[in-house]
Amino acid sequence: MSGIEILLSDNRGVYIPRDFADFGAHWDGVKAEDLEILAAGPDHEHYWDAWDAVLGAATYTDGNDNVWHLSQDGDLFAYCEPLMTDEEYYNFFGEHRSELDREDRLETDNWYDTSAEV
């Protein structure tokens, strides 16, 4: 199972938030008022504010207790960090899952260099 799923394609354009409203009630952290605004479509004056609120707060817990979050970069994605492979994580977030602290890396390098001098 992948830790990233496309929920809505970017071919929906400005209607992605409106179309999310059709199933958004199944996500935790989503206010009913925001879903009503989204369902009204992009002509509603608070459409984009409601969408920002939903993107920042929505979570979904699946049957295996995995918690999913939303992210939009063109397409609308659901992602679950613990289920992501290291490659998925890097491609999605643009950074490695965990990097060694620079001081730890230098300590290791210095230990090697120091041992050669002894």
C-alpha positions in Angstrom: 0.0 0.0 0.0 1.3 3.4 -0.9 1.4 6.3 1.5 0.1 8.7 -1.1 -3.2 8.7 -3.0 -4.6 11.1 -5.5 -8.1 12.1 -4.5 -8.9 14.6 -7.2 -7.1 15.3 -10.4 -6.0 18.8 -11.3 -8.1 18.7 -14.4 -11.0 19.9 -12.1 -9.1 23.2 -11.6 -10.8 25.6 -9.2 -13.6 23.1 -8.6 -11.3 20.7 -6.6 -12.5 22.2 -3.3 -16.2 22.1 -4.3 -15.8 18.4 -5.4 -14.0 17.6 -2.1 -17.1 18.9 -0.3 -19.0 15.8 -1.6 -17.0 13.5 0.6 -15.3 15.9 3.1 -17.7 15.1 5.9 -15.9 11.8 6.3 -12.7 13.7 7.3 -12.1 14.8 10.8 -11.3 18.4 11.6 -13.5 19.7 8.7 -16.2 22.2 9.8 -19.7 21.8 8.3 -19.7 25.5 7.6 -16.5 25.2 5.5 -18.1 22.3 3.5 -21.2 24.4 2.8 -19.0 27.2 1.5 -17.0 24.8 -0.7 -20.2 23.3 -2.0 -21.4 26.7 -3.1 -18.4 26.9 -5.5 -15.6 29.3 -6.3 -18.0 32.3 -6.6 -18.5 32.3 -2.8 -16.5 35.1 -1.2 -15.0 32.8 1.4 -14.3 29.8 -0.9 -10.5 30.0 -0.8 -10.3 30.8 2.9 -12.5 27.8 3.7 -10.3 25.6 1.4 -7.2 26.8 3.2 -8.8 25.9 6.6 -9.8 22.4 5.3 -6.3 21.7 3.9 -4.7 22.7 7.2 -7.1 20.8 9.5 -8.5 17.7 7.7 -7.4 14.2 8.8 -8.8 10.8 8.0 -8.2 7.7 10.0 -8.5 4.5 8.0 -9.5 1.1 9.3 -5.9 0.3 10.2 -5.6 3.5 12.4 -3.4 5.2 9.8 -3.9 9.0 9.8 -4.1 10.7 6.4 -3.6 14.4 5.7 -4.4 16.5 2.6 -2.0 18.3 0.3 -2.7 20.1 -2.9 -0.1 20.7 -5.6 -2.2 20.7 -8.7 -3.8 17.4 -7.8 -5.4 16.9 -4.4 -3.4 14.2 -2.5 -4.1 12.3 0.7 -0.8 11.2 2.4 0.1 9.1 5.4 3.8 9.7 6.3 4.3 6.4 8.2 3.1 4.4 5.1 5.4 6.3 2.7 8.5 4.7 1.4 11.7 6.8 1.7 11.5 7.4 -2.0 7.9 8.6 -1.8 8.7 10.8 1.1 11.6 12.4 -0.8 9.6 12.9 -4.0 6.6 14.3 -2.1 8.3 16.6 0.5 11.6 17.3 -1.4 13.8 16.2 1.5 14.9 13.0 3.1 12.9 11.5 5.9 15.6 11.9 8.5 19.0 13.3 7.9 22.0 13.0 10.3 22.6 16.0 12.3 25.6 17.8 10.8 27.6 17.6 14.0 26.9 13.9 14.3 28.2 13.4 10.8 31.3 15.5 11.5 31.9 13.6 14.7 31.8 10.3 12.8 34.2 11.6 10.2 36.5 13.0 12.9 36.5 9.7 14.7 37.6 7.9 11.6 40.3 10.5 10.9 41.4 10.5 14.6 41.7 6.7 14.6 44.0 6.9 11.6 46.3 9.3 13.5 46.6 7.1 16.6 
